């Protein structure tokens, strides 16, 4: 990793996906832009078979249990771990600091900045080295794709954010979800490409999951999210085909950017991190072709790109 990414500032709550900022600066309309600033699958799971009751009735306990059962099977969740569906992984991230009395949390930069922001908002102090009463592991890490292992579960409260782990399921740490003090977060918006559905999962220590469930209340997840989530988590053929497609597209993106002078740093099969000779200039050049990318406040050379949809590769190459 380059020297310019060895440490991050306290917290800068910037994000990908802020396409309105790109439009305000460069013009155009939303449908004219290609948004590569996120790590969302550009070819989402096909939503089907929604019913009127999914929209008009309160979410049903039977439907919620069906989603939980599908999640347990898909992620091979051990019997001793509890599963809680939630309205997006970000809602769960915001709740994690309340699971223990605020002291010190270990978060190794660079990584997804909402974890540090959530802990600070609850009165925690954040540092990058142990020992701490809590630890956050983004696995694989955003933006560099770093993978953690069981030896990194070192704190009484350990949050493992596996939002991007569905592209590399053999690396999941789900087998540790029965460990006291351990909570694993899953996002439905990334791999399945349905970020607008707002669905996430907390999996782990039953005592902690019970607290989260009490705070969340009985109808946090919408009827459509319950139905679509259960369908998708049972569609293993789609998941396997999608992993193969994403892996091929990630290699294609690497070849394209490297040919234009970038250097591959890391990432996952949903996003890639490159080092370039001035990330702001690269972002500007792409934006003039109405392609939005992700740069970071702690680096002058890092740029992150998500994968284009099938019809957007030529536009990306032309913009580069």
C-alpha beads as a LAMMPS data file, in Angstrom:
LAMMPS data file: protein, C-alpha beads

320 atoms
319 bonds

1 atom types
1 bond types

-500.0 500.0 xlo xhi
-500.0 500.0 ylo yhi
-500.0 500.0 zlo zhi

Masses

1 110.0

Atoms # bond

1 1 1 0.000 0.000 0.000
2 1 1 1.261 3.480 -0.826
3 1 1 2.491 5.883 1.832
4 1 1 -0.376 8.259 1.120
5 1 1 -2.879 5.684 2.419
6 1 1 -1.094 4.631 5.598
7 1 1 -3.375 6.791 7.701
8 1 1 -6.745 8.423 7.227
9 1 1 -8.150 11.586 8.740
10 1 1 -10.490 11.369 11.701
11 1 1 -13.729 11.050 9.721
12 1 1 -14.838 12.538 6.435
13 1 1 -18.342 11.304 5.702
14 1 1 -18.101 11.319 1.955
15 1 1 -19.594 8.554 -0.135
16 1 1 -19.921 7.196 -3.593
17 1 1 -23.267 7.409 -5.304
18 1 1 -23.618 11.187 -4.913
19 1 1 -24.505 11.557 -8.559
20 1 1 -26.342 14.834 -7.922
21 1 1 -22.967 16.424 -7.143
22 1 1 -21.632 15.279 -10.492
23 1 1 -24.689 16.644 -12.301
24 1 1 -24.424 19.998 -10.515
25 1 1 -20.817 20.349 -11.649
26 1 1 -20.806 18.752 -15.092
27 1 1 -24.432 18.906 -16.209
28 1 1 -26.657 16.297 -17.764
29 1 1 -29.520 14.305 -16.290
30 1 1 -29.449 11.243 -14.064
31 1 1 -30.230 8.822 -16.864
32 1 1 -27.303 10.136 -18.931
33 1 1 -24.706 9.276 -16.292
34 1 1 -22.862 6.012 -15.659
35 1 1 -22.286 5.756 -11.916
36 1 1 -19.122 3.770 -11.165
37 1 1 -18.606 5.464 -7.795
38 1 1 -20.226 2.599 -5.862
39 1 1 -19.560 -1.124 -5.615
40 1 1 -23.094 -2.100 -6.575
41 1 1 -23.609 -4.921 -9.068
42 1 1 -24.674 -3.171 -12.314
43 1 1 -26.866 -6.115 -13.343
44 1 1 -29.228 -6.606 -10.372
45 1 1 -31.173 -9.640 -9.339
46 1 1 -34.435 -9.694 -11.351
47 1 1 -37.305 -8.738 -9.048
48 1 1 -40.437 -10.751 -9.762
49 1 1 -43.641 -12.158 -8.307
50 1 1 -44.388 -9.277 -5.941
51 1 1 -47.964 -9.285 -4.698
52 1 1 -50.331 -6.461 -3.748
53 1 1 -50.191 -7.594 -0.120
54 1 1 -46.435 -7.081 -0.080
55 1 1 -47.128 -3.361 -0.454
56 1 1 -50.357 -2.948 1.504
57 1 1 -50.123 -5.282 4.510
58 1 1 -47.834 -5.090 7.518
59 1 1 -44.832 -7.393 7.065
60 1 1 -45.760 -10.930 8.052
61 1 1 -43.919 -13.054 10.630
62 1 1 -44.087 -16.087 8.342
63 1 1 -42.473 -14.092 5.518
64 1 1 -39.773 -12.847 7.881
65 1 1 -39.012 -16.388 9.037
66 1 1 -38.792 -17.507 5.412
67 1 1 -36.191 -14.804 4.816
68 1 1 -34.233 -15.815 7.919
69 1 1 -34.292 -19.474 6.854
70 1 1 -33.082 -18.569 3.368
71 1 1 -30.288 -16.435 4.833
72 1 1 -29.177 -19.236 7.167
73 1 1 -28.959 -21.681 4.283
74 1 1 -27.287 -19.301 1.812
75 1 1 -24.563 -18.139 4.186
76 1 1 -24.180 -21.463 6.032
77 1 1 -24.939 -19.767 9.337
78 1 1 -24.244 -22.054 12.319
79 1 1 -27.267 -23.152 14.349
80 1 1 -26.024 -21.309 17.440
81 1 1 -25.997 -17.905 15.735
82 1 1 -29.045 -15.630 15.495
83 1 1 -30.092 -13.734 12.352
84 1 1 -31.826 -10.357 12.214
85 1 1 -33.005 -8.800 8.925
86 1 1 -32.852 -5.001 8.970
87 1 1 -33.614 -2.058 6.653
88 1 1 -30.117 -1.950 5.193
89 1 1 -26.631 -2.602 6.527
90 1 1 -26.168 1.119 7.200
91 1 1 -28.951 1.035 9.796
92 1 1 -27.132 -1.789 11.546
93 1 1 -23.782 0.023 11.371
94 1 1 -25.354 2.974 13.173
95 1 1 -26.642 0.654 15.915
96 1 1 -23.433 -1.300 16.573
97 1 1 -21.838 1.169 19.042
98 1 1 -24.831 0.854 21.377
99 1 1 -24.021 -2.817 21.995
100 1 1 -21.373 -1.910 24.609
101 1 1 -20.437 0.949 26.897
102 1 1 -18.412 3.548 24.961
103 1 1 -14.658 3.338 25.368
104 1 1 -12.133 2.527 22.618
105 1 1 -12.809 0.928 19.246
106 1 1 -10.114 -0.300 16.868
107 1 1 -10.720 0.577 13.209
108 1 1 -7.804 0.194 10.806
109 1 1 -7.696 2.821 8.037
110 1 1 -8.318 3.239 5.223
111 1 1 -11.781 1.735 5.370
112 1 1 -15.476 2.516 5.074
113 1 1 -15.895 5.726 7.058
114 1 1 -19.398 5.166 8.456
115 1 1 -18.126 2.769 11.122
116 1 1 -15.892 5.357 12.775
117 1 1 -18.589 8.013 12.400
118 1 1 -21.161 5.779 14.101
119 1 1 -18.886 4.962 17.031
120 1 1 -17.851 8.578 17.529
121 1 1 -21.489 9.660 17.492
122 1 1 -22.077 7.327 20.469
123 1 1 -19.139 8.690 22.452
124 1 1 -16.484 6.129 21.548
125 1 1 -12.824 6.955 20.918
126 1 1 -11.394 5.512 17.705
127 1 1 -7.843 4.284 17.250
128 1 1 -6.069 2.098 14.724
129 1 1 -4.265 -0.270 17.095
130 1 1 -5.200 -2.646 19.900
131 1 1 -6.034 -3.117 22.707
132 1 1 -9.620 -1.902 22.509
133 1 1 -12.999 -2.891 23.886
134 1 1 -14.389 -3.184 20.350
135 1 1 -13.035 -3.784 16.870
136 1 1 -14.438 -3.330 13.358
137 1 1 -13.220 -5.511 10.488
138 1 1 -14.504 -4.646 7.011
139 1 1 -14.025 -7.992 5.234
140 1 1 -13.112 -7.681 2.428
141 1 1 -12.096 -4.131 3.091
142 1 1 -13.423 -1.133 1.229
143 1 1 -11.559 0.272 -0.701
144 1 1 -8.477 -1.985 -0.900
145 1 1 -10.025 -5.467 -0.600
146 1 1 -7.953 -6.546 2.394
147 1 1 -9.076 -9.851 3.910
148 1 1 -9.012 -10.572 7.639
149 1 1 -8.938 -13.935 9.426
150 1 1 -9.931 -15.508 12.724
151 1 1 -6.776 -14.291 14.465
152 1 1 -8.044 -10.714 13.988
153 1 1 -11.109 -11.303 16.192
154 1 1 -9.397 -9.836 19.233
155 1 1 -11.889 -7.654 21.103
156 1 1 -14.835 -8.389 23.427
157 1 1 -17.105 -6.804 20.785
158 1 1 -16.076 -7.545 17.189
159 1 1 -18.075 -6.238 14.235
160 1 1 -17.271 -7.983 10.933
161 1 1 -18.720 -6.115 7.973
162 1 1 -19.089 -8.628 5.135
163 1 1 -21.030 -6.318 2.821
164 1 1 -18.796 -7.308 -0.118
165 1 1 -18.026 -10.897 0.883
166 1 1 -20.628 -12.535 -1.363
167 1 1 -18.192 -12.361 -4.274
168 1 1 -15.713 -14.469 -2.264
169 1 1 -17.864 -16.651 0.022
170 1 1 -15.066 -19.089 0.857
171 1 1 -13.367 -16.265 2.781
172 1 1 -16.391 -15.552 4.984
173 1 1 -15.849 -15.617 8.746
174 1 1 -19.433 -16.746 9.325
175 1 1 -18.228 -19.792 11.291
176 1 1 -17.288 -17.372 14.089
177 1 1 -20.799 -15.939 14.358
178 1 1 -21.525 -18.114 17.413
179 1 1 -18.637 -16.531 19.303
180 1 1 -19.742 -14.284 22.204
181 1 1 -19.457 -10.627 21.295
182 1 1 -19.237 -11.259 17.544
183 1 1 -21.654 -9.725 15.005
184 1 1 -21.348 -10.199 11.238
185 1 1 -23.087 -7.735 8.937
186 1 1 -24.371 -8.622 5.481
187 1 1 -25.604 -6.226 2.802
188 1 1 -28.177 -7.135 0.190
189 1 1 -27.565 -4.070 -1.945
190 1 1 -24.069 -4.850 -3.227
191 1 1 -23.890 -8.361 -4.700
192 1 1 -27.589 -8.491 -5.630
193 1 1 -27.492 -4.928 -6.933
194 1 1 -30.677 -3.879 -5.121
195 1 1 -29.435 -1.076 -2.876
196 1 1 -32.794 0.682 -3.069
197 1 1 -34.543 -2.296 -1.491
198 1 1 -32.811 -1.441 1.827
199 1 1 -32.115 -4.886 3.243
200 1 1 -29.276 -6.026 5.463
201 1 1 -28.601 -8.652 8.114
202 1 1 -26.932 -8.891 11.507
203 1 1 -25.751 -12.416 12.310
204 1 1 -24.093 -13.514 15.505
205 1 1 -24.185 -13.660 19.292
206 1 1 -27.869 -14.287 20.151
207 1 1 -27.759 -11.915 23.128
208 1 1 -26.538 -9.040 20.968
209 1 1 -28.926 -9.849 18.134
210 1 1 -31.791 -9.877 20.634
211 1 1 -30.856 -6.349 21.735
212 1 1 -30.811 -5.190 18.125
213 1 1 -34.185 -6.788 17.494
214 1 1 -35.742 -5.046 20.526
215 1 1 -34.419 -1.665 19.392
216 1 1 -35.536 -2.193 15.823
217 1 1 -39.159 -3.076 16.527
218 1 1 -41.469 -5.552 14.786
219 1 1 -41.841 -4.187 11.211
220 1 1 -38.467 -2.773 10.245
221 1 1 -38.152 -4.700 6.978
222 1 1 -40.744 -4.044 4.282
223 1 1 -42.938 -6.699 2.744
224 1 1 -41.318 -6.361 -0.701
225 1 1 -37.847 -6.693 0.848
226 1 1 -38.882 -9.843 2.720
227 1 1 -40.201 -11.503 -0.438
228 1 1 -37.418 -10.421 -2.820
229 1 1 -34.723 -11.258 -0.282
230 1 1 -36.031 -14.776 0.287
231 1 1 -36.311 -15.403 -3.462
232 1 1 -32.814 -14.165 -4.193
233 1 1 -31.123 -16.015 -1.340
234 1 1 -32.562 -19.280 -2.627
235 1 1 -31.423 -18.670 -6.208
236 1 1 -27.995 -20.307 -6.066
237 1 1 -27.775 -20.640 -9.843
238 1 1 -28.060 -16.860 -10.238
239 1 1 -25.465 -16.300 -7.519
240 1 1 -22.940 -18.677 -9.088
241 1 1 -23.390 -17.226 -12.568
242 1 1 -23.105 -13.704 -11.185
243 1 1 -19.838 -14.455 -9.388
244 1 1 -18.356 -15.769 -12.633
245 1 1 -19.516 -12.702 -14.579
246 1 1 -18.240 -10.241 -11.979
247 1 1 -14.836 -11.934 -11.833
248 1 1 -14.464 -11.726 -15.618
249 1 1 -15.605 -8.094 -15.697
250 1 1 -13.193 -7.146 -12.900
251 1 1 -10.298 -8.559 -14.912
252 1 1 -11.529 -6.679 -17.973
253 1 1 -11.621 -3.437 -15.991
254 1 1 -8.086 -4.015 -14.710
255 1 1 -6.778 -4.487 -18.234
256 1 1 -8.510 -1.326 -19.442
257 1 1 -7.284 0.938 -16.627
258 1 1 -3.755 -0.459 -16.592
259 1 1 -3.520 0.151 -20.346
260 1 1 -4.376 3.812 -19.644
261 1 1 -1.611 4.168 -17.051
262 1 1 -3.255 3.125 -13.795
263 1 1 -1.775 0.647 -11.319
264 1 1 -3.950 -1.984 -9.670
265 1 1 -3.921 -1.663 -5.859
266 1 1 -6.695 -3.965 -4.699
267 1 1 -10.425 -4.317 -4.344
268 1 1 -13.045 -6.992 -4.928
269 1 1 -14.921 -8.292 -7.944
270 1 1 -17.464 -5.496 -7.370
271 1 1 -15.000 -2.578 -7.274
272 1 1 -11.334 -1.986 -8.051
273 1 1 -8.866 0.456 -6.521
274 1 1 -6.164 1.964 -8.713
275 1 1 -3.254 4.326 -8.203
276 1 1 -3.027 7.017 -10.869
277 1 1 -1.043 10.165 -11.517
278 1 1 -3.560 12.531 -9.965
279 1 1 -6.956 11.099 -9.065
280 1 1 -8.769 14.451 -9.326
281 1 1 -7.667 14.811 -12.952
282 1 1 -8.805 11.262 -13.712
283 1 1 -12.160 11.871 -12.069
284 1 1 -12.579 15.100 -14.018
285 1 1 -11.736 13.410 -17.315
286 1 1 -14.229 10.624 -16.671
287 1 1 -16.886 13.079 -15.529
288 1 1 -16.603 15.021 -18.774
289 1 1 -17.730 11.782 -20.389
290 1 1 -20.519 11.592 -17.764
291 1 1 -18.955 8.691 -15.881
292 1 1 -18.745 9.180 -12.128
293 1 1 -15.928 7.649 -10.085
294 1 1 -14.811 7.595 -6.451
295 1 1 -11.812 9.413 -5.020
296 1 1 -10.845 9.806 -1.372
297 1 1 -9.949 12.753 0.862
298 1 1 -6.885 10.953 2.232
299 1 1 -5.202 10.249 -1.110
300 1 1 -4.192 12.290 -4.152
301 1 1 -3.635 9.194 -6.286
302 1 1 -6.314 6.614 -5.449
303 1 1 -9.386 6.184 -7.632
304 1 1 -12.005 3.463 -7.191
305 1 1 -14.193 2.203 -10.008
306 1 1 -17.183 -0.052 -9.919
307 1 1 -18.033 -2.310 -12.842
308 1 1 -19.843 -0.944 -15.897
309 1 1 -23.025 -2.524 -17.168
310 1 1 -22.761 -4.435 -20.432
311 1 1 -23.572 -1.438 -22.633
312 1 1 -21.228 1.033 -20.897
313 1 1 -17.766 -0.390 -21.568
314 1 1 -17.213 1.586 -24.759
315 1 1 -18.212 4.818 -22.993
316 1 1 -15.729 4.110 -20.212
317 1 1 -12.894 3.376 -22.605
318 1 1 -13.636 6.534 -24.595
319 1 1 -13.717 8.670 -21.426
320 1 1 -10.403 7.278 -20.237

Bonds

1 1 1 2
2 1 2 3
3 1 3 4
4 1 4 5
5 1 5 6
6 1 6 7
7 1 7 8
8 1 8 9
9 1 9 10
10 1 10 11
11 1 11 12
12 1 12 13
13 1 13 14
14 1 14 15
15 1 15 16
16 1 16 17
17 1 17 18
18 1 18 19
19 1 19 20
20 1 20 21
21 1 21 22
22 1 22 23
23 1 23 24
24 1 24 25
25 1 25 26
26 1 26 27
27 1 27 28
28 1 28 29
29 1 29 30
30 1 30 31
31 1 31 32
32 1 32 33
33 1 33 34
34 1 34 35
35 1 35 36
36 1 36 37
37 1 37 38
38 1 38 39
39 1 39 40
40 1 40 41
41 1 41 42
42 1 42 43
43 1 43 44
44 1 44 45
45 1 45 46
46 1 46 47
47 1 47 48
48 1 48 49
49 1 49 50
50 1 50 51
51 1 51 52
52 1 52 53
53 1 53 54
54 1 54 55
55 1 55 56
56 1 56 57
57 1 57 58
58 1 58 59
59 1 59 60
60 1 60 61
61 1 61 62
62 1 62 63
63 1 63 64
64 1 64 65
65 1 65 66
66 1 66 67
67 1 67 68
68 1 68 69
69 1 69 70
70 1 70 71
71 1 71 72
72 1 72 73
73 1 73 74
74 1 74 75
75 1 75 76
76 1 76 77
77 1 77 78
78 1 78 79
79 1 79 80
80 1 80 81
81 1 81 82
82 1 82 83
83 1 83 84
84 1 84 85
85 1 85 86
86 1 86 87
87 1 87 88
88 1 88 89
89 1 89 90
90 1 90 91
91 1 91 92
92 1 92 93
93 1 93 94
94 1 94 95
95 1 95 96
96 1 96 97
97 1 97 98
98 1 98 99
99 1 99 100
100 1 100 101
101 1 101 102
102 1 102 103
103 1 103 104
104 1 104 105
105 1 105 106
106 1 106 107
107 1 107 108
108 1 108 109
109 1 109 110
110 1 110 111
111 1 111 112
112 1 112 113
113 1 113 114
114 1 114 115
115 1 115 116
116 1 116 117
117 1 117 118
118 1 118 119
119 1 119 120
120 1 120 121
121 1 121 122
122 1 122 123
123 1 123 124
124 1 124 125
125 1 125 126
126 1 126 127
127 1 127 128
128 1 128 129
129 1 129 130
130 1 130 131
131 1 131 132
132 1 132 133
133 1 133 134
134 1 134 135
135 1 135 136
136 1 136 137
137 1 137 138
138 1 138 139
139 1 139 140
140 1 140 141
141 1 141 142
142 1 142 143
143 1 143 144
144 1 144 145
145 1 145 146
146 1 146 147
147 1 147 148
148 1 148 149
149 1 149 150
150 1 150 151
151 1 151 152
152 1 152 153
153 1 153 154
154 1 154 155
155 1 155 156
156 1 156 157
157 1 157 158
158 1 158 159
159 1 159 160
160 1 160 161
161 1 161 162
162 1 162 163
163 1 163 164
164 1 164 165
165 1 165 166
166 1 166 167
167 1 167 168
168 1 168 169
169 1 169 170
170 1 170 171
171 1 171 172
172 1 172 173
173 1 173 174
174 1 174 175
175 1 175 176
176 1 176 177
177 1 177 178
178 1 178 179
179 1 179 180
180 1 180 181
181 1 181 182
182 1 182 183
183 1 183 184
184 1 184 185
185 1 185 186
186 1 186 187
187 1 187 188
188 1 188 189
189 1 189 190
190 1 190 191
191 1 191 192
192 1 192 193
193 1 193 194
194 1 194 195
195 1 195 196
196 1 196 197
197 1 197 198
198 1 198 199
199 1 199 200
200 1 200 201
201 1 201 202
202 1 202 203
203 1 203 204
204 1 204 205
205 1 205 206
206 1 206 207
207 1 207 208
208 1 208 209
209 1 209 210
210 1 210 211
211 1 211 212
212 1 212 213
213 1 213 214
214 1 214 215
215 1 215 216
216 1 216 217
217 1 217 218
218 1 218 219
219 1 219 220
220 1 220 221
221 1 221 222
222 1 222 223
223 1 223 224
224 1 224 225
225 1 225 226
226 1 226 227
227 1 227 228
228 1 228 229
229 1 229 230
230 1 230 231
231 1 231 232
232 1 232 233
233 1 233 234
234 1 234 235
235 1 235 236
236 1 236 237
237 1 237 238
238 1 238 239
239 1 239 240
240 1 240 241
241 1 241 242
242 1 242 243
243 1 243 244
244 1 244 245
245 1 245 246
246 1 246 247
247 1 247 248
248 1 248 249
249 1 249 250
250 1 250 251
251 1 251 252
252 1 252 253
253 1 253 254
254 1 254 255
255 1 255 256
256 1 256 257
257 1 257 258
258 1 258 259
259 1 259 260
260 1 260 261
261 1 261 262
262 1 262 263
263 1 263 264
264 1 264 265
265 1 265 266
266 1 266 267
267 1 267 268
268 1 268 269
269 1 269 270
270 1 270 271
271 1 271 272
272 1 272 273
273 1 273 274
274 1 274 275
275 1 275 276
276 1 276 277
277 1 277 278
278 1 278 279
279 1 279 280
280 1 280 281
281 1 281 282
282 1 282 283
283 1 283 284
284 1 284 285
285 1 285 286
286 1 286 287
287 1 287 288
288 1 288 289
289 1 289 290
290 1 290 291
291 1 291 292
292 1 292 293
293 1 293 294
294 1 294 295
295 1 295 296
296 1 296 297
297 1 297 298
298 1 298 299
299 1 299 300
300 1 300 301
301 1 301 302
302 1 302 303
303 1 303 304
304 1 304 305
305 1 305 306
306 1 306 307
307 1 307 308
308 1 308 309
309 1 309 310
310 1 310 311
311 1 311 312
312 1 312 313
313 1 313 314
314 1 314 315
315 1 315 316
316 1 316 317
317 1 317 318
318 1 318 319
319 1 319 320
